Amino acid sequence: MKNYILFLFLASSAIGFSQKIESYRLTKEEIVERELNGVSDFPIYKAFEYQDKGGVYELLFCENQKNISKKDTLNTKIQAICTMNDHGGFLEKWRINDLLEITEPKETNIWFWTKYCTTKDLDGDGYIDPVIVYGTRNENDEIRRVKIITVYKNQKYVIRAVECTLDDCRNFKKDKNWASLPQKIKTYVDQLVVILRKEQDLLLKNG
């Protein structure tokens, strides 16, 4: 009997723990139901809800969709916002803002690369560690900038890359605080960089 009770306790504990770490994409209807459209300055491109030991959060990817043509929608500004429902309102945990830079050739689009964005518990501590990836293209339809932002305990750790055919204008740099990230997270992001190089034919290196 004691073994049976112990089994039930362990099983219920395992189920409870698994329920604390989850993430899924919100539908347009769910975005409206949660009244998320008023949180950002721009239209919501995609939204995710995730739950961990800290609570339930919404992660919004917002693009201003400035120039709309028959072929494509181009953005000049983007926002990523992480909010937490708080007594009927929203408590913002962190925010990312970026926009096109004045360069030659001219940047014409900035967008979230949601294919490479993740909301997972990367180091196994019970809290989700979002990884946000976005890029820019220039008027020659070439990828110019790539940013990979890891959010760990509400602090941002950024990798900034500039793609260029010439060695002296190419750049790949990790923030100074990068070394303080848990090794499991650093390993995951390093592997993501390798995937980006392979799948998108990027250099992502200095010189």
C-alpha positions in Angstrom: 0.0 0.0 0.0 2.8 2.4 0.9 4.5 1.7 -2.5 1.2 2.4 -4.3 0.8 5.7 -2.5 4.4 6.6 -3.3 3.8 5.8 -6.9 0.7 8.1 -7.0 2.6 10.9 -5.4 5.5 10.6 -7.9 3.2 10.3 -10.8 1.1 13.4 -9.8 4.3 15.3 -9.1 5.6 14.5 -12.6 2.3 15.5 -14.2 2.2 18.7 -12.3 5.8 19.6 -13.3 5.2 18.8 -17.0 2.2 21.1 -16.9 4.4 24.0 -15.8 6.6 24.0 -18.9 4.6 24.4 -22.1 4.3 26.7 -25.0 2.0 27.1 -28.0 1.1 29.5 -30.8 -2.0 31.6 -30.3 -4.6 31.7 -33.0 -6.0 35.1 -34.3 -9.2 34.4 -32.3 -7.2 33.7 -29.1 -5.2 37.0 -29.6 -8.5 38.9 -29.8 -10.0 37.0 -26.8 -6.9 37.9 -24.7 -7.2 41.6 -25.9 -3.6 41.5 -26.9 -3.9 43.8 -30.0 -3.7 46.9 -27.9 -0.4 45.9 -26.2 1.9 46.8 -29.1 2.3 49.8 -31.3 2.2 47.6 -34.3 0.1 44.7 -35.7 0.8 41.3 -34.1 2.6 39.1 -36.6 2.6 36.0 -34.4 1.9 35.4 -30.7 2.8 32.6 -28.3 1.7 31.7 -24.8 4.0 29.9 -22.5 3.8 28.7 -18.9 6.7 27.9 -16.5 7.3 28.1 -12.8 7.0 31.9 -12.9 3.5 31.9 -14.4 1.7 32.3 -17.8 3.2 34.7 -20.4 2.3 36.0 -23.8 5.2 36.7 -26.3 4.1 39.0 -29.1 6.0 39.4 -32.4 4.9 42.7 -33.9 5.9 44.3 -37.2 4.7 47.6 -38.5 4.0 46.4 -42.1 4.9 49.8 -43.4 5.1 49.1 -47.1 2.6 46.7 -48.6 2.9 45.5 -52.2 1.4 42.7 -54.2 4.6 40.6 -53.7 5.5 41.3 -50.1 4.9 43.2 -46.8 7.9 45.2 -45.8 8.6 46.4 -42.3 10.6 49.4 -41.1 10.2 48.7 -37.3 9.6 45.6 -35.1 8.8 44.9 -31.5 8.9 41.8 -29.4 6.9 42.1 -26.1 6.7 39.6 -23.3 3.7 40.3 -21.0 2.1 38.6 -18.0 -1.7 38.8 -17.3 -2.1 40.8 -14.1 -5.5 41.3 -12.6 -7.2 42.0 -15.9 -4.3 44.1 -17.2 -0.8 43.4 -18.6 2.4 43.5 -16.8 5.3 43.9 -19.3 8.3 41.8 -18.4 10.6 42.9 -21.3 10.6 44.4 -24.7 12.8 44.4 -27.8 12.7 47.3 -30.3 14.6 47.7 -33.6 14.3 49.4 -36.9 16.0 49.8 -40.3 19.5 51.3 -40.3 20.8 53.9 -42.8 23.3 51.9 -44.8 24.5 51.4 -48.3 22.9 49.5 -49.9 19.8 50.7 -48.1 18.0 48.3 -45.8 14.4 47.8 -47.0 13.0 45.2 -44.6 13.3 44.0 -41.0 11.4 40.9 -39.8 11.2 38.2 -37.1 12.7 34.9 -38.2 10.1 32.9 -36.1 11.3 29.7 -37.7 14.4 30.0 -35.5 12.7 31.6 -32.4 12.1 29.3 -29.5 10.3 29.3 -26.1 11.9 26.4 -24.3 13.5 25.7 -20.9 17.0 25.3 -22.3 18.9 24.8 -19.0 16.3 22.7 -17.2 15.6 25.1 -14.3 11.9 25.2 -14.7 11.9 28.6 -16.5 11.5 29.2 -20.2 14.5 30.9 -21.9 13.1 32.6 -25.1 15.4 32.9 -28.0 14.5 35.7 -30.5 15.9 35.8 -34.0 15.4 38.6 -36.6 17.1 39.9 -39.6 17.2 42.7 -42.2 17.5 42.7 -46.0 18.9 45.5 -48.2 17.6 46.8 -51.6 19.6 44.0 -53.3 17.5 41.5 -51.4 20.6 40.4 -49.5 20.5 39.6 -45.8 22.5 42.4 -44.0 22.0 42.1 -40.3 21.1 39.2 -38.0 20.4 39.4 -34.3 20.0 36.5 -31.9 18.6 37.6 -28.5 18.4 35.2 -25.6 16.4 36.2 -22.6 17.5 34.6 -19.3 15.9 35.7 -16.1 14.5 38.7 -17.9 18.0 39.9 -19.0 19.0 40.0 -22.7 22.1 38.4 -24.1 22.6 39.5 -27.7 24.6 38.2 -30.7 24.9 40.9 -33.4 26.0 40.0 -36.9 26.5 42.0 -40.1 26.8 40.2 -43.4 29.0 41.7 -46.1 31.0 40.5 -49.1 34.0 42.5 -47.9 36.0 41.3 -44.9 36.3 44.8 -43.3 32.5 45.4 -43.1 31.6 41.9 -41.8 31.0 41.5 -38.1 29.9 38.9 -35.6 29.9 39.9 -31.9 28.5 38.5 -28.6 27.6 40.8 -25.7 30.2 41.0 -22.9 27.7 39.3 -20.5 27.4 36.3 -22.8 29.9 34.2 -20.8 27.7 34.4 -17.7 24.9 32.4 -19.4 24.5 28.7 -18.4 26.5 26.4 -20.6 23.4 24.5 -21.9 22.0 27.8 -23.2 25.2 28.8 -24.8 25.5 25.4 -26.5 22.0 25.6 -27.8 22.5 29.1 -29.3 25.9 28.1 -30.8 24.2 25.2 -32.5 21.5 27.6 -33.8 24.2 29.8 -35.3 25.6 26.7 -37.2 22.0 25.9 -38.5 21.6 29.5 -39.7 24.9 29.4 -41.5 23.9 26.1 -43.3 20.2 26.8 -44.0 20.5 30.5 -45.0 24.0 30.4 -46.5 25.3 33.0 -44.0 28.9 33.6 -42.9 28.1 34.9 -39.4 31.8 35.6 -38.6 34.3 38.3 -38.3 36.4 39.3 -41.3 
